[in-house]
């Protein structure tokens, strides 16, 4: 774990410990944030479908996120992105990508639940 200090608009400098899975807070530094905006994020996990007509098509991006001053436990941020028309021949590929996405999402949820035990 590392210690980070972020300057907030409502509480001034706030010092806190980052969990090992946090990718850092450089994206929040130098911004006008409140203490409740301080957020730990994990690396993003993605899933794609390899289609013949469109090549690689993103279907999912997710990560664990936790705003320790606003949320009791880590949550899972989910972005599902399959808004397109596909030739019928590619639907099996899209379905395979969605099954992979579901497995990764379930693993991510399990990890977030496991982390709850570390923060209590």
Biopython code that builds the backbone (N, CA, C, O; Angstrom):
import numpy as np
from Bio.PDB.StructureBuilder import StructureBuilder

atoms = [
    (1, "UNK", "N", (0.839, -1.187, 0.000)),
    (1, "UNK", "CA", (0.000, 0.000, 0.000)),
    (1, "UNK", "C", (0.881, 1.246, 0.000)),
    (1, "UNK", "O", (1.969, 1.262, 0.575)),
    (2, "UNK", "N", (0.389, 2.271, -0.650)),
    (2, "UNK", "CA", (1.112, 3.535, -0.673)),
    (2, "UNK", "C", (0.213, 4.631, -0.106)),
    (2, "UNK", "O", (-1.013, 4.519, -0.119)),
    (3, "UNK", "N", (0.840, 5.676, 0.383)),
    (3, "UNK", "CA", (0.112, 6.813, 0.911)),
    (3, "UNK", "C", (0.076, 7.910, -0.148)),
    (3, "UNK", "O", (1.085, 8.205, -0.787)),
    (4, "UNK", "N", (-1.081, 8.498, -0.320)),
    (4, "UNK", "CA", (-1.279, 9.553, -1.314)),
    (4, "UNK", "C", (-1.907, 10.754, -0.617)),
    (4, "UNK", "O", (-2.684, 10.603, 0.325)),
    (5, "UNK", "N", (-1.562, 11.938, -1.089)),
    (5, "UNK", "CA", (-2.206, 13.164, -0.619)),
    (5, "UNK", "C", (-2.813, 13.858, -1.832)),
    (5, "UNK", "O", (-2.113, 14.163, -2.798)),
    (6, "UNK", "N", (-4.109, 14.103, -1.775)),
    (6, "UNK", "CA", (-4.792, 14.869, -2.818)),
    (6, "UNK", "C", (-5.354, 16.132, -2.189)),
    (6, "UNK", "O", (-5.840, 16.112, -1.058)),
    (7, "UNK", "N", (-5.284, 17.224, -2.926)),
    (7, "UNK", "CA", (-5.844, 18.490, -2.457)),
    (7, "UNK", "C", (-7.296, 18.564, -2.919)),
    (7, "UNK", "O", (-7.591, 18.458, -4.109)),
    (8, "UNK", "N", (-8.190, 18.746, -1.959)),
    (8, "UNK", "CA", (-9.618, 18.783, -2.258)),
    (8, "UNK", "C", (-10.162, 20.188, -2.027)),
    (8, "UNK", "O", (-9.588, 20.969, -1.269)),
    (9, "UNK", "N", (-11.269, 20.499, -2.685)),
    (9, "UNK", "CA", (-11.859, 21.830, -2.550)),
    (9, "UNK", "C", (-12.642, 21.987, -1.249)),
    (9, "UNK", "O", (-12.920, 23.111, -0.829)),
    (10, "UNK", "N", (-13.002, 20.868, -0.603)),
    (10, "UNK", "CA", (-13.810, 20.973, 0.610)),
    (10, "UNK", "C", (-13.079, 20.604, 1.898)),
    (10, "UNK", "O", (-13.501, 21.020, 2.976)),
    (11, "UNK", "N", (-11.984, 19.828, 1.813)),
    (11, "UNK", "CA", (-11.254, 19.414, 3.023)),
    (11, "UNK", "C", (-9.755, 19.709, 2.941)),
    (11, "UNK", "O", (-8.990, 19.241, 3.785)),
    (12, "UNK", "N", (-9.328, 20.476, 1.940)),
    (12, "UNK", "CA", (-7.901, 20.750, 1.797)),
    (12, "UNK", "C", (-7.134, 19.481, 1.464)),
    (12, "UNK", "O", (-7.674, 18.605, 0.787)),
    (13, "UNK", "N", (-5.878, 19.353, 1.923)),
    (13, "UNK", "CA", (-5.104, 18.149, 1.639)),
    (13, "UNK", "C", (-5.683, 16.943, 2.401)),
    (13, "UNK", "O", (-5.898, 17.011, 3.611)),
    (14, "UNK", "N", (-5.926, 15.860, 1.688)),
    (14, "UNK", "CA", (-6.440, 14.638, 2.299)),
    (14, "UNK", "C", (-5.408, 13.538, 2.060)),
    (14, "UNK", "O", (-5.055, 13.245, 0.918)),
    (15, "UNK", "N", (-4.929, 12.936, 3.141)),
    (15, "UNK", "CA", (-3.953, 11.847, 3.054)),
    (15, "UNK", "C", (-4.684, 10.529, 3.283)),
    (15, "UNK", "O", (-5.495, 10.411, 4.202)),
    (16, "UNK", "N", (-4.392, 9.542, 2.443)),
    (16, "UNK", "CA", (-5.065, 8.248, 2.551)),
    (16, "UNK", "C", (-4.177, 7.144, 1.998)),
    (16, "UNK", "O", (-3.235, 7.404, 1.249)),
    (17, "UNK", "N", (-4.483, 5.930, 2.369)),
    (17, "UNK", "CA", (-3.760, 4.746, 1.901)),
    (17, "UNK", "C", (-4.444, 4.195, 0.654)),
    (17, "UNK", "O", (-5.672, 4.123, 0.589)),
    (18, "UNK", "N", (-3.643, 3.807, -0.331)),
    (18, "UNK", "CA", (-4.172, 3.165, -1.542)),
    (18, "UNK", "C", (-4.073, 1.652, -1.394)),
    (18, "UNK", "O", (-3.033, 1.143, -0.977)),
    (19, "UNK", "N", (-5.126, 0.931, -1.725)),
    (19, "UNK", "CA", (-5.016, -0.532, -1.732)),
    (19, "UNK", "C", (-4.083, -0.978, -2.858)),
    (19, "UNK", "O", (-3.854, -0.238, -3.815)),
    (20, "UNK", "N", (-3.555, -2.177, -2.736)),
    (20, "UNK", "CA", (-2.585, -2.693, -3.709)),
    (20, "UNK", "C", (-3.140, -2.720, -5.129)),
    (20, "UNK", "O", (-2.371, -2.582, -6.081)),
    (21, "UNK", "N", (-4.425, -2.890, -5.300)),
    (21, "UNK", "CA", (-5.020, -3.005, -6.631)),
    (21, "UNK", "C", (-5.266, -1.655, -7.306)),
    (21, "UNK", "O", (-5.608, -1.621, -8.488)),
    (22, "UNK", "N", (-5.105, -0.558, -6.596)),
    (22, "UNK", "CA", (-5.366, 0.779, -7.152)),
    (22, "UNK", "C", (-4.274, 1.154, -8.152)),
    (22, "UNK", "O", (-3.088, 0.982, -7.870)),
    (23, "UNK", "N", (-4.665, 1.663, -9.312)),
    (23, "UNK", "CA", (-3.699, 2.026, -10.357)),
    (23, "UNK", "C", (-3.106, 3.413, -10.148)),
    (23, "UNK", "O", (-2.267, 3.836, -10.944)),
    (24, "UNK", "N", (-3.506, 4.126, -9.122)),
    (24, "UNK", "CA", (-2.959, 5.442, -8.830)),
    (24, "UNK", "C", (-3.997, 6.543, -8.975)),
    (24, "UNK", "O", (-5.125, 6.315, -9.410)),
    (25, "UNK", "N", (-3.578, 7.742, -8.596)),
    (25, "UNK", "CA", (-4.512, 8.872, -8.577)),
    (25, "UNK", "C", (-4.053, 10.031, -9.431)),
    (25, "UNK", "O", (-4.572, 11.138, -9.288)),
    (26, "UNK", "N", (-3.088, 9.811, -10.324)),
    (26, "UNK", "CA", (-2.603, 10.890, -11.184)),
    (26, "UNK", "C", (-3.741, 11.510, -11.993)),
    (26, "UNK", "O", (-3.686, 12.698, -12.312)),
    (27, "UNK", "N", (-4.751, 10.745, -12.326)),
    (27, "UNK", "CA", (-5.881, 11.260, -13.102)),
    (27, "UNK", "C", (-6.745, 12.207, -12.267)),
    (27, "UNK", "O", (-7.556, 12.943, -12.828)),
    (28, "UNK", "N", (-6.590, 12.203, -10.933)),
    (28, "UNK", "CA", (-7.372, 13.099, -10.075)),
    (28, "UNK", "C", (-6.555, 14.302, -9.590)),
    (28, "UNK", "O", (-7.124, 15.264, -9.074)),
    (29, "UNK", "N", (-5.236, 14.254, -9.748)),
    (29, "UNK", "CA", (-4.385, 15.335, -9.258)),
    (29, "UNK", "C", (-4.557, 16.584, -10.126)),
    (29, "UNK", "O", (-4.690, 16.503, -11.347)),
    (30, "UNK", "N", (-4.551, 17.731, -9.463)),
    (30, "UNK", "CA", (-4.668, 18.991, -10.179)),
    (30, "UNK", "C", (-6.079, 19.330, -10.629)),
    (30, "UNK", "O", (-6.280, 20.302, -11.357)),
    (31, "UNK", "N", (-7.044, 18.551, -10.210)),
    (31, "UNK", "CA", (-8.443, 18.818, -10.568)),
    (31, "UNK", "C", (-9.190, 19.332, -9.348)),
    (31, "UNK", "O", (-8.773, 19.097, -8.214)),
    (32, "UNK", "N", (-10.273, 20.019, -9.577)),
    (32, "UNK", "CA", (-11.121, 20.475, -8.477)),
    (32, "UNK", "C", (-12.015, 19.326, -8.044)),
    (32, "UNK", "O", (-13.091, 19.111, -8.602)),
    (33, "UNK", "N", (-11.552, 18.594, -7.042)),
    (33, "UNK", "CA", (-12.342, 17.456, -6.552)),
    (33, "UNK", "C", (-12.654, 17.663, -5.079)),
    (33, "UNK", "O", (-11.921, 18.335, -4.353)),
    (34, "UNK", "N", (-13.757, 17.068, -4.662)),
    (34, "UNK", "CA", (-14.102, 17.030, -3.250)),
    (34, "UNK", "C", (-13.575, 15.740, -2.642)),
    (34, "UNK", "O", (-13.180, 14.822, -3.361)),
    (35, "UNK", "N", (-13.569, 15.677, -1.330)),
    (35, "UNK", "CA", (-13.082, 14.463, -0.655)),
    (35, "UNK", "C", (-13.875, 13.238, -1.089)),
    (35, "UNK", "O", (-13.298, 12.163, -1.256)),
    (36, "UNK", "N", (-15.187, 13.377, -1.275)),
    (36, "UNK", "CA", (-16.012, 12.236, -1.681)),
    (36, "UNK", "C", (-15.725, 11.777, -3.111)),
    (36, "UNK", "O", (-16.142, 10.687, -3.503)),
    (37, "UNK", "N", (-15.012, 12.604, -3.900)),
    (37, "UNK", "CA", (-14.660, 12.240, -5.274)),
    (37, "UNK", "C", (-13.406, 11.369, -5.348)),
    (37, "UNK", "O", (-13.134, 10.774, -6.390)),
    (38, "UNK", "N", (-12.642, 11.286, -4.263)),
    (38, "UNK", "CA", (-11.418, 10.474, -4.266)),
    (38, "UNK", "C", (-11.816, 9.026, -4.520)),
    (38, "UNK", "O", (-12.611, 8.447, -3.779)),
    (39, "UNK", "N", (-11.251, 8.452, -5.578)),
    (39, "UNK", "CA", (-11.673, 7.122, -6.022)),
    (39, "UNK", "C", (-10.474, 6.257, -6.356)),
    (39, "UNK", "O", (-9.570, 6.676, -7.079)),
    (40, "UNK", "N", (-10.476, 5.038, -5.817)),
    (40, "UNK", "CA", (-9.490, 4.022, -6.192)),
    (40, "UNK", "C", (-10.061, 3.260, -7.384)),
    (40, "UNK", "O", (-11.223, 2.856, -7.357)),
    (41, "UNK", "N", (-9.259, 3.060, -8.428)),
    (41, "UNK", "CA", (-9.683, 2.271, -9.591)),
    (41, "UNK", "C", (-8.673, 1.160, -9.844)),
    (41, "UNK", "O", (-7.466, 1.353, -9.697)),
    (42, "UNK", "N", (-9.182, 0.001, -10.224)),
    (42, "UNK", "CA", (-8.308, -1.098, -10.641)),
    (42, "UNK", "C", (-8.027, -0.962, -12.131)),
    (42, "UNK", "O", (-8.597, -0.107, -12.808)),
    (43, "UNK", "N", (-7.156, -1.803, -12.623)),
    (43, "UNK", "CA", (-6.940, -1.869, -14.072)),
    (43, "UNK", "C", (-8.247, -2.279, -14.734)),
    (43, "UNK", "O", (-9.038, -3.025, -14.158)),
    (44, "UNK", "N", (-8.463, -1.796, -15.929)),
    (44, "UNK", "CA", (-9.679, -2.099, -16.682)),
    (44, "UNK", "C", (-9.548, -3.487, -17.317)),
    (44, "UNK", "O", (-8.496, -3.833, -17.854)),
    (45, "UNK", "N", (-10.601, -4.261, -17.251)),
    (45, "UNK", "CA", (-10.678, -5.573, -17.896)),
    (45, "UNK", "C", (-11.640, -5.433, -19.068)),
    (45, "UNK", "O", (-12.723, -4.864, -18.933)),
    (46, "UNK", "N", (-11.231, -5.959, -20.219)),
    (46, "UNK", "CA", (-12.053, -5.812, -21.424)),
    (46, "UNK", "C", (-12.372, -7.174, -22.029)),
    (46, "UNK", "O", (-11.701, -8.171, -21.761)),
    (47, "UNK", "N", (-13.411, -7.183, -22.849)),
    (47, "UNK", "CA", (-13.743, -8.349, -23.663)),
    (47, "UNK", "C", (-14.147, -7.841, -25.040)),
    (47, "UNK", "O", (-14.780, -6.793, -25.168)),
    (48, "UNK", "N", (-13.775, -8.593, -26.062)),
    (48, "UNK", "CA", (-14.078, -8.222, -27.444)),
    (48, "UNK", "C", (-14.663, -9.419, -28.175)),
    (48, "UNK", "O", (-14.544, -10.561, -27.731)),
    (49, "UNK", "N", (-15.292, -9.133, -29.294)),
    (49, "UNK", "CA", (-15.742, -10.184, -30.208)),
    (49, "UNK", "C", (-14.934, -10.025, -31.501)),
    (49, "UNK", "O", (-14.813, -8.919, -32.027)),
    (50, "UNK", "N", (-14.398, -11.103, -31.996)),
    (50, "UNK", "CA", (-13.659, -11.080, -33.269)),
    (50, "UNK", "C", (-14.642, -11.446, -34.375)),
    (50, "UNK", "O", (-14.985, -12.616, -34.545)),
    (51, "UNK", "N", (-15.095, -10.444, -35.127)),
    (51, "UNK", "CA", (-16.075, -10.688, -36.184)),
    (51, "UNK", "C", (-15.389, -10.627, -37.538)),
    (51, "UNK", "O", (-14.315, -10.044, -37.687)),
    (52, "UNK", "N", (-16.031, -11.239, -38.514)),
    (52, "UNK", "CA", (-15.475, -11.200, -39.871)),
    (52, "UNK", "C", (-15.786, -9.873, -40.549)),
    (52, "UNK", "O", (-14.945, -9.330, -41.265)),
    (53, "UNK", "N", (-16.974, -9.353, -40.331)),
    (53, "UNK", "CA", (-17.394, -8.129, -41.024)),
    (53, "UNK", "C", (-16.755, -6.866, -40.436)),
    (53, "UNK", "O", (-16.412, -5.946, -41.178)),
    (54, "UNK", "N", (-16.595, -6.816, -39.111)),
    (54, "UNK", "CA", (-16.127, -5.593, -38.458)),
    (54, "UNK", "C", (-14.791, -5.751, -37.733)),
    (54, "UNK", "O", (-14.301, -4.789, -37.141)),
    (55, "UNK", "N", (-14.201, -6.925, -37.765)),
    (55, "UNK", "CA", (-12.959, -7.147, -37.025)),
    (55, "UNK", "C", (-13.238, -7.219, -35.534)),
    (55, "UNK", "O", (-14.264, -7.756, -35.116)),
    (56, "UNK", "N", (-12.322, -6.676, -34.724)),
    (56, "UNK", "CA", (-12.516, -6.684, -33.272)),
    (56, "UNK", "C", (-13.584, -5.674, -32.866)),
    (56, "UNK", "O", (-13.511, -4.498, -33.223)),
    (57, "UNK", "N", (-14.568, -6.147, -32.123)),
    (57, "UNK", "CA", (-15.661, -5.298, -31.656)),
    (57, "UNK", "C", (-15.654, -5.329, -30.128)),
    (57, "UNK", "O", (-15.815, -6.400, -29.543)),
    (58, "UNK", "N", (-15.471, -4.182, -29.467)),
    (58, "UNK", "CA", (-15.520, -4.172, -28.005)),
    (58, "UNK", "C", (-16.923, -4.510, -27.515)),
    (58, "UNK", "O", (-17.913, -4.020, -28.058)),
    (59, "UNK", "N", (-17.001, -5.349, -26.488)),
    (59, "UNK", "CA", (-18.305, -5.675, -25.915)),
    (59, "UNK", "C", (-18.387, -5.321, -24.431)),
    (59, "UNK", "O", (-19.482, -5.135, -23.901)),
    (60, "UNK", "N", (-17.237, -5.226, -23.757)),
    (60, "UNK", "CA", (-17.264, -4.960, -22.322)),
    (60, "UNK", "C", (-15.975, -4.295, -21.877)),
    (60, "UNK", "O", (-14.894, -4.603, -22.377)),
    (61, "UNK", "N", (-16.107, -3.377, -20.928)),
    (61, "UNK", "CA", (-14.986, -2.854, -20.159)),
    (61, "UNK", "C", (-15.495, -2.739, -18.727)),
    (61, "UNK", "O", (-16.582, -2.211, -18.496)),
    (62, "UNK", "N", (-14.720, -3.227, -17.772)),
    (62, "UNK", "CA", (-15.136, -3.126, -16.379)),
    (62, "UNK", "C", (-13.904, -2.961, -15.490)),
    (62, "UNK", "O", (-12.786, -3.300, -15.878)),
    (63, "UNK", "N", (-14.134, -2.442, -14.310)),
    (63, "UNK", "CA", (-13.059, -2.289, -13.334)),
    (63, "UNK", "C", (-13.678, -2.172, -11.954)),
    (63, "UNK", "O", (-14.855, -1.844, -11.805)),
    (64, "UNK", "N", (-12.869, -2.446, -10.959)),
    (64, "UNK", "CA", (-13.296, -2.245, -9.585)),
    (64, "UNK", "C", (-13.024, -0.794, -9.238)),
    (64, "UNK", "O", (-11.983, -0.241, -9.593)),
    (65, "UNK", "N", (-13.957, -0.193, -8.550)),
    (65, "UNK", "CA", (-13.864, 1.210, -8.183)),
    (65, "UNK", "C", (-14.348, 1.359, -6.748)),
    (65, "UNK", "O", (-15.294, 0.696, -6.323)),
    (66, "UNK", "N", (-13.679, 2.246, -6.006)),
    (66, "UNK", "CA", (-14.100, 2.466, -4.624)),
    (66, "UNK", "C", (-13.778, 3.888, -4.213)),
    (66, "UNK", "O", (-12.617, 4.295, -4.225)),
    (67, "UNK", "N", (-14.787, 4.634, -3.853)),
    (67, "UNK", "CA", (-14.628, 5.978, -3.303)),
    (67, "UNK", "C", (-14.748, 5.827, -1.785)),
    (67, "UNK", "O", (-15.857, 5.861, -1.253)),
    (68, "UNK", "N", (-13.617, 5.661, -1.075)),
    (68, "UNK", "CA", (-13.660, 5.284, 0.342)),
    (68, "UNK", "C", (-14.344, 6.291, 1.261)),
    (68, "UNK", "O", (-14.774, 5.930, 2.356)),
    (69, "UNK", "N", (-14.451, 7.548, 0.831)),
    (69, "UNK", "CA", (-15.116, 8.543, 1.669)),
    (69, "UNK", "C", (-16.604, 8.671, 1.326)),
    (69, "UNK", "O", (-17.331, 9.413, 1.986)),
    (70, "UNK", "N", (-17.057, 7.950, 0.296)),
    (70, "UNK", "CA", (-18.460, 8.031, -0.122)),
    (70, "UNK", "C", (-19.150, 6.671, -0.192)),
    (70, "UNK", "O", (-20.378, 6.599, -0.132)),
    (71, "UNK", "N", (-18.377, 5.593, -0.318)),
    (71, "UNK", "CA", (-18.959, 4.247, -0.474)),
    (71, "UNK", "C", (-18.413, 3.329, 0.612)),
    (71, "UNK", "O", (-17.247, 3.423, 0.994)),
    (72, "UNK", "N", (-19.267, 2.446, 1.099)),
    (72, "UNK", "CA", (-18.828, 1.514, 2.129)),
    (72, "UNK", "C", (-17.917, 0.424, 1.585)),
    (72, "UNK", "O", (-16.987, -0.007, 2.267)),
    (73, "UNK", "N", (-18.176, -0.023, 0.366)),
    (73, "UNK", "CA", (-17.432, -1.145, -0.210)),
    (73, "UNK", "C", (-17.117, -0.868, -1.678)),
    (73, "UNK", "O", (-17.763, -0.027, -2.303)),
    (74, "UNK", "N", (-16.121, -1.576, -2.235)),
    (74, "UNK", "CA", (-15.836, -1.434, -3.670)),
    (74, "UNK", "C", (-17.035, -1.875, -4.515)),
    (74, "UNK", "O", (-17.800, -2.763, -4.138)),
    (75, "UNK", "N", (-17.166, -1.223, -5.661)),
    (75, "UNK", "CA", (-18.208, -1.566, -6.626)),
    (75, "UNK", "C", (-17.540, -1.960, -7.943)),
    (75, "UNK", "O", (-16.325, -1.832, -8.087)),
    (76, "UNK", "N", (-18.319, -2.430, -8.885)),
    (76, "UNK", "CA", (-17.809, -2.783, -10.209)),
    (76, "UNK", "C", (-18.412, -1.813, -11.220)),
    (76, "UNK", "O", (-19.629, -1.765, -11.397)),
    (77, "UNK", "N", (-17.550, -1.041, -11.882)),
    (77, "UNK", "CA", (-17.993, -0.167, -12.973)),
    (77, "UNK", "C", (-18.074, -1.008, -14.236)),
    (77, "UNK", "O", (-17.120, -1.705, -14.581)),
    (78, "UNK", "N", (-19.200, -0.947, -14.924)),
    (78, "UNK", "CA", (-19.431, -1.786, -16.099)),
    (78, "UNK", "C", (-19.827, -0.931, -17.289)),
    (78, "UNK", "O", (-20.723, -0.093, -17.191)),
    (79, "UNK", "N", (-19.156, -1.146, -18.413)),
    (79, "UNK", "CA", (-19.524, -0.532, -19.689)),
    (79, "UNK", "C", (-19.753, -1.661, -20.686)),
    (79, "UNK", "O", (-18.811, -2.347, -21.083)),
    (80, "UNK", "N", (-21.001, -1.850, -21.088)),
    (80, "UNK", "CA", (-21.329, -2.849, -22.106)),
    (80, "UNK", "C", (-21.574, -2.084, -23.397)),
    (80, "UNK", "O", (-22.343, -1.123, -23.418)),
    (81, "UNK", "N", (-20.917, -2.512, -24.480)),
    (81, "UNK", "CA", (-20.965, -1.733, -25.712)),
    (81, "UNK", "C", (-21.113, -2.631, -26.934)),
    (81, "UNK", "O", (-20.122, -3.000, -27.563)),
    (82, "UNK", "N", (-22.339, -2.977, -27.262)),
    (82, "UNK", "CA", (-22.596, -3.712, -28.503)),
    (82, "UNK", "C", (-23.855, -3.121, -29.124)),
    (82, "UNK", "O", (-24.946, -3.675, -28.990)),
    (83, "UNK", "N", (-23.692, -1.997, -29.799)),
    (83, "UNK", "CA", (-24.812, -1.331, -30.463)),
    (83, "UNK", "C", (-24.515, -1.298, -31.942)),
    (83, "UNK", "O", (-23.992, -0.310, -32.457)),
    (84, "UNK", "N", (-24.845, -2.367, -32.622)),
    (84, "UNK", "CA", (-24.537, -2.427, -34.038)),
    (84, "UNK", "C", (-25.359, -3.514, -34.696)),
    (84, "UNK", "O", (-25.962, -4.350, -34.023)),
    (85, "UNK", "N", (-25.378, -3.494, -36.003)),
    (85, "UNK", "CA", (-25.984, -4.576, -36.775)),
    (85, "UNK", "C", (-24.859, -5.452, -37.298)),
    (85, "UNK", "O", (-23.810, -4.951, -37.704)),
    (86, "UNK", "N", (-25.077, -6.746, -37.287)),
    (86, "UNK", "CA", (-24.063, -7.701, -37.736)),
    (86, "UNK", "C", (-24.673, -8.659, -38.742)),
    (86, "UNK", "O", (-25.862, -8.971, -38.664)),
    (87, "UNK", "N", (-23.876, -9.125, -39.678)),
    (87, "UNK", "CA", (-24.356, -10.214, -40.530)),
    (87, "UNK", "C", (-24.652, -11.429, -39.652)),
    (87, "UNK", "O", (-23.986, -11.652, -38.641)),
    (88, "UNK", "N", (-25.628, -12.189, -40.036)),
    (88, "UNK", "CA", (-26.024, -13.353, -39.240)),
    (88, "UNK", "C", (-24.848, -14.287, -38.972)),
    (88, "UNK", "O", (-24.799, -14.939, -37.929)),
    (89, "UNK", "N", (-23.896, -14.357, -39.910)),
    (89, "UNK", "CA", (-22.743, -15.243, -39.742)),
    (89, "UNK", "C", (-21.832, -14.801, -38.581)),
    (89, "UNK", "O", (-21.086, -15.616, -38.039)),
    (90, "UNK", "N", (-21.888, -13.538, -38.207)),
    (90, "UNK", "CA", (-21.037, -13.035, -37.124)),
    (90, "UNK", "C", (-21.676, -13.145, -35.740)),
    (90, "UNK", "O", (-21.005, -12.920, -34.733)),
    (91, "UNK", "N", (-22.949, -13.483, -35.680)),
    (91, "UNK", "CA", (-23.635, -13.520, -34.384)),
    (91, "UNK", "C", (-23.011, -14.551, -33.448)),
    (91, "UNK", "O", (-22.948, -14.314, -32.242)),
    (92, "UNK", "N", (-22.558, -15.663, -33.956)),
    (92, "UNK", "CA", (-21.897, -16.653, -33.090)),
    (92, "UNK", "C", (-20.634, -16.058, -32.465)),
    (92, "UNK", "O", (-20.323, -16.336, -31.307)),
    (93, "UNK", "N", (-19.907, -15.240, -33.231)),
    (93, "UNK", "CA", (-18.706, -14.588, -32.704)),
    (93, "UNK", "C", (-19.069, -13.556, -31.630)),
    (93, "UNK", "O", (-18.400, -13.465, -30.601)),
    (94, "UNK", "N", (-20.111, -12.796, -31.869)),
    (94, "UNK", "CA", (-20.563, -11.812, -30.891)),
    (94, "UNK", "C", (-21.022, -12.532, -29.615)),
    (94, "UNK", "O", (-20.695, -12.104, -28.508)),
    (95, "UNK", "N", (-21.768, -13.610, -29.770)),
    (95, "UNK", "CA", (-22.233, -14.380, -28.609)),
    (95, "UNK", "C", (-21.049, -14.922, -27.814)),
    (95, "UNK", "O", (-21.079, -14.909, -26.583)),
    (96, "UNK", "N", (-20.013, -15.393, -28.492)),
    (96, "UNK", "CA", (-18.811, -15.892, -27.809)),
    (96, "UNK", "C", (-18.153, -14.758, -27.023)),
    (96, "UNK", "O", (-17.735, -14.954, -25.882)),
    (97, "UNK", "N", (-18.060, -13.578, -27.631)),
    (97, "UNK", "CA", (-17.506, -12.420, -26.933)),
    (97, "UNK", "C", (-18.319, -12.050, -25.707)),
    (97, "UNK", "O", (-17.760, -11.678, -24.675)),
    (98, "UNK", "N", (-19.638, -12.152, -25.814)),
    (98, "UNK", "CA", (-20.508, -11.844, -24.677)),
    (98, "UNK", "C", (-20.364, -12.878, -23.561)),
    (98, "UNK", "O", (-20.429, -12.525, -22.383)),
    (99, "UNK", "N", (-20.167, -14.156, -23.919)),
    (99, "UNK", "CA", (-19.932, -15.184, -22.894)),
    (99, "UNK", "C", (-18.615, -14.916, -22.163)),
    (99, "UNK", "O", (-18.532, -15.052, -20.942)),
    (100, "UNK", "N", (-17.589, -14.532, -22.924)),
    (100, "UNK", "CA", (-16.313, -14.171, -22.306)),
    (100, "UNK", "C", (-16.502, -12.971, -21.395)),
    (100, "UNK", "O", (-15.967, -12.941, -20.286)),
    (101, "UNK", "N", (-17.259, -11.983, -21.855)),
    (101, "UNK", "CA", (-17.537, -10.797, -21.044)),
    (101, "UNK", "C", (-18.236, -11.180, -19.745)),
    (101, "UNK", "O", (-17.896, -10.659, -18.683)),
    (102, "UNK", "N", (-19.203, -12.081, -19.820)),
    (102, "UNK", "CA", (-19.933, -12.512, -18.625)),
    (102, "UNK", "C", (-18.993, -13.185, -17.632)),
    (102, "UNK", "O", (-19.081, -12.927, -16.431)),
    (103, "UNK", "N", (-18.103, -14.033, -18.106)),
    (103, "UNK", "CA", (-17.153, -14.704, -17.207)),
    (103, "UNK", "C", (-16.225, -13.683, -16.544)),
    (103, "UNK", "O", (-15.962, -13.769, -15.345)),
    (104, "UNK", "N", (-15.735, -12.732, -17.313)),
    (104, "UNK", "CA", (-14.834, -11.718, -16.744)),
    (104, "UNK", "C", (-15.561, -10.833, -15.745)),
    (104, "UNK", "O", (-14.999, -10.450, -14.720)),
    (105, "UNK", "N", (-16.796, -10.515, -16.044)),
    (105, "UNK", "CA", (-17.596, -9.691, -15.141)),
    (105, "UNK", "C", (-17.858, -10.431, -13.827)),
    (105, "UNK", "O", (-17.773, -9.840, -12.750)),
    (106, "UNK", "N", (-18.174, -11.713, -13.917)),
    (106, "UNK", "CA", (-18.399, -12.508, -12.702)),
    (106, "UNK", "C", (-17.126, -12.606, -11.860)),
    (106, "UNK", "O", (-17.192, -12.535, -10.633)),
    (107, "UNK", "N", (-15.963, -12.771, -12.508)),
    (107, "UNK", "CA", (-14.690, -12.798, -11.785)),
    (107, "UNK", "C", (-14.432, -11.455, -11.095)),
    (107, "UNK", "O", (-13.984, -11.410, -9.950)),
    (108, "UNK", "N", (-14.716, -10.386, -11.798)),
    (108, "UNK", "CA", (-14.515, -9.049, -11.237)),
    (108, "UNK", "C", (-15.419, -8.842, -10.021)),
    (108, "UNK", "O", (-14.980, -8.275, -9.021)),
    (109, "UNK", "N", (-16.652, -9.286, -10.091)),
    (109, "UNK", "CA", (-17.571, -9.163, -8.964)),
    (109, "UNK", "C", (-17.071, -9.979, -7.775)),
    (109, "UNK", "O", (-17.125, -9.519, -6.635)),
    (110, "UNK", "N", (-16.588, -11.181, -8.040)),
    (110, "UNK", "CA", (-16.035, -12.016, -6.972)),
    (110, "UNK", "C", (-14.853, -11.351, -6.295)),
    (110, "UNK", "O", (-14.710, -11.422, -5.074)),
    (111, "UNK", "N", (-14.009, -10.707, -7.079)),
    (111, "UNK", "CA", (-12.850, -9.996, -6.541)),
    (111, "UNK", "C", (-13.297, -8.816, -5.679)),
    (111, "UNK", "O", (-12.726, -8.577, -4.615)),
    (112, "UNK", "N", (-14.313, -8.078, -6.128)),
    (112, "UNK", "CA", (-14.825, -6.949, -5.345)),
    (112, "UNK", "C", (-15.413, -7.436, -4.023)),
    (112, "UNK", "O", (-15.240, -6.787, -2.991)),
    (113, "UNK", "N", (-16.100, -8.564, -4.048)),
    (113, "UNK", "CA", (-16.663, -9.130, -2.810)),
    (113, "UNK", "C", (-15.536, -9.559, -1.878)),
    (113, "UNK", "O", (-15.630, -9.339, -0.670)),
    (114, "UNK", "N", (-14.478, -10.164, -2.405)),
    (114, "UNK", "CA", (-13.336, -10.575, -1.601)),
    (114, "UNK", "C", (-12.685, -9.362, -0.934)),
    (114, "UNK", "O", (-12.268, -9.430, 0.222)),
    (115, "UNK", "N", (-12.602, -8.254, -1.673)),
    (115, "UNK", "CA", (-11.973, -7.047, -1.146)),
    (115, "UNK", "C", (-12.715, -6.460, 0.035)),
    (115, "UNK", "O", (-12.116, -5.774, 0.864)),
    (116, "UNK", "N", (-13.998, -6.716, 0.123)),
    (116, "UNK", "CA", (-14.787, -6.200, 1.246)),
    (116, "UNK", "C", (-14.203, -6.667, 2.573)),
    (116, "UNK", "O", (-14.188, -5.925, 3.555)),
    (117, "UNK", "N", (-13.721, -7.912, 2.587)),
    (117, "UNK", "CA", (-13.128, -8.448, 3.804)),
    (117, "UNK", "C", (-11.846, -7.741, 4.199)),
    (117, "UNK", "O", (-11.490, -7.717, 5.377)),
    (118, "UNK", "N", (-11.147, -7.166, 3.231)),
    (118, "UNK", "CA", (-9.888, -6.470, 3.498)),
    (118, "UNK", "C", (-10.090, -5.080, 4.079)),
    (118, "UNK", "O", (-9.199, -4.555, 4.746)),
    (119, "UNK", "N", (-11.250, -4.474, 3.836)),
    (119, "UNK", "CA", (-11.448, -3.099, 4.286)),
    (119, "UNK", "C", (-12.261, -3.008, 5.574)),
    (119, "UNK", "O", (-12.399, -1.922, 6.137)),
    (120, "UNK", "N", (-12.784, -4.096, 6.034)),
    (120, "UNK", "CA", (-13.592, -4.045, 7.270)),
    (120, "UNK", "C", (-12.773, -4.374, 8.465)),
    (120, "UNK", "O", (-13.287, -4.379, 9.584)),
]
sb = StructureBuilder()
sb.init_structure("model")
sb.init_model(0)
sb.init_chain("A")
sb.init_seg("    ")
for serial, (resi, resn, name, xyz) in enumerate(atoms, 1):
    if name == "N":
        sb.init_residue(resn, " ", resi, " ")
    sb.init_atom(name, np.array(xyz, "f"), 0.0, 1.0, " ", f" {name:<3s}", serial, name[0])
structure = sb.get_structure()
